[in-house]
């Protein structure tokens, strides 16, 4: 399994042990088979016991659910090292682990609209997620730039909206991805971002669109080009939204369905004549239309027995009415997590300042001699690791509302050529925060100690086919502590 | 040749042309076959003429040297686009190009010591260099952490100093790499960095070493761990240096041989008792030993008919005496280029602030909760492109001393898993600066215009097997100008 030269580094200097008694059996005991698909309420706890050879040659994993058993097996795999001589060994026995996740929602968000990723990339990402006990694939499928997913009710959506006929996901492929994720204990939550970020729909239904691809000066109408939002006053808009939600609620199996609602541009609506007239006549502000839009869109979700997930703007900027079960995803600052829990909603905490893995390679906008981007700098693994989803939230009840977060990859500057590098091993640092929280045995988890774990994990990822970036020279990986920053470094 | 979906984007919206007369022949005419290996003095100019179909079906490339002809053929390949229907077309005819490089030395530096790169990675990098008319592979082969290259005179150097038996370059492989580079018009300049950055030699010759792997507090003795420098007072040191230079002067064929001399640590020598006694007895300062060391080392180069190349510290920090032919490589600031040309030396200009492609992914040092690195931030392509090797140098004579530069990759956080992503397409931005300079037809070349070229070039690189990072969403690539930063963007 291990590639040449990719010995797990912390064992590199270990003395080759004499042959030991072998582990003959790993008994996996699951209390009950939970639902067919993993869900937010799953119990993923497990215990793992490996006795000394003198005691027994039988290890035991016990879990409440099959998903917990999967986590236990992953932990077991991380205890096994390949020595230089090729022997498989477990470092120190006996092992007695009782473990459970700090957060129920441990996600990775991938944007497949700005650039396209083949199914093989998504499956490999699901593999890597499972190696890191991540359990939600938040699939930001469509956006302003392209519509890669097949639609049965309106095939032109992807026939005209995908970048090319080969850059699409058929229903069959999506079902395959969901199944692939399921057996790894990973939920797949689709996001159909609306009413903004939908410029691509203009290929098919220009009549329900406003402010499409305004040029030049797109920035007055959208967060990024091409601009374009649904007209929230037209019945045809809701007919379309209902069709979308009906079709993809059937295809995707998770309880949750993400309707986006980030970066809705009120200027776009205010400068659309018919909308402007409506606002004047009814003494309303454009922002109020978001609540109206979401109210109707989320009714379609309820009709499909789905629970809503939205970005933070829905509630923080537009004060939209959301059902109690709604999950609100915070991205604009770590502080906004507090604001959302104060309103009593469940929260996914993933501030761009920590968990936007795309940041830091400069702007993708043209004609910018400085080349800088709003979300610079790069979020190195230490920064990713330093994030605390419940920072500054002291009330246990409010802490409980923070159900987890997504490490996010917006794909403006990522495609199949660099996907693994951008995600890994940094997403593993987020995964550790989501599984272990920020302390162990009452002491804060530190970057110093995390390096050894994440470094080892990076070598495991490479050995398992994930092109994860190296964190250090191999010399440092093999000599833990010898490349530490000295206490009073001159730089 | 083009991958699915990787149409050269600027032609994406072009109307499919009706079948045209075909180009029947490309005549390549070379005045004289220059030396067997490319060299600094080569004339790489060429002309390329492609008539209209009405005029003729014969294109012509004329060059003074075979290397110039190679550059002309590369240009020709860049004029050919694959349409969506699969036809190969040339955008507009007639073509009449007369071209030559702005700089004679257009290099790419790769460090193969901090992390190892298989031969296939190096060959693929040479391929990509040739696609971008880069003509020097500066091979930073060994450093403190590992010694991957075979040595005939002292096999233990790589037997003990390489990371593993498979992470080595045999003489046969090096010859193969040099030949592979030669037929692409690329020189291979080896660097054996000394007298610092040699900790790895301690495995074999501890008797010639000082301050080896000082822990903790390595930072007082070296720029990075493990510390270790040659003892410049011992005859055994010079015997070893002579053997190294003799062996590798024979193996490598270029006129130049790089002896490093960056980041020599005087404290290391000052705290070595025997050296301290010598300095006191002779009323010398430790820095003066660099001049002494280099004087002897470069004598061995002369004996082997090699010309010296060194990093800037040799002359700017230690005022070493260098031969007139020596090339001094500047890395610590753009301004230092001026200081070196003022001393009358040839210069390679590659300030880390612009052309260190490894910067910006945070520190690789452990135990740094902040995670920042001295060479942050990331050098995005716009930054790379903005570098002017002759900035603020007004005298034509001094400008002429700037013979080019190397876009550099130090490999602390790069290995085979992310090599292509880190190098490309940013190295293509440096390559354009080195080939075209900073202006065309008396007007400055701009980032706005460069985007279209470098974007197209990135798609060509991907189509030719190089995993180059995307610069933009595919939508932007296909709609040039529509993703430009608006004149007064709010962010």
Interface residues (C-beta under 8 A of the other chain):
Chain A: X4 X5 X7 X113 X114 X115 X116 X144 X145 X146 X163 X164 X166 X167 X213 X215 X216 X217 X218 X219 X224 X225 X226 X360 X361 X362 X363 X364 X365 X366 X367 X368 X369 X370 X371 X372 X374 X376 X377 X378 X380 X381 X382 X383 X386 X411 X412 X413 X414 X415 X417 X418 X420 X421 X446 X447 X448 X451 X462 X467 X468 X469 X470 X471 X472 X473 X474 X475 X476 X479 X480 X481 X482 X483 X484 X485 X486 X487 X489 X490 X491
Chain B: X4 X5 X7 X113 X114 X115 X116 X144 X145 X146 X163 X164 X166 X167 X213 X215 X216 X217 X218 X219 X224 X225 X226 X360 X361 X362 X363 X364 X365 X366 X367 X368 X369 X370 X371 X372 X374 X376 X377 X378 X380 X381 X382 X383 X386 X411 X412 X413 X414 X415 X417 X418 X420 X421 X446 X447 X448 X451 X462 X467 X468 X469 X470 X471 X472 X473 X474 X475 X476 X479 X480 X481 X482 X483 X484 X485 X486 X487 X489 X490 X491
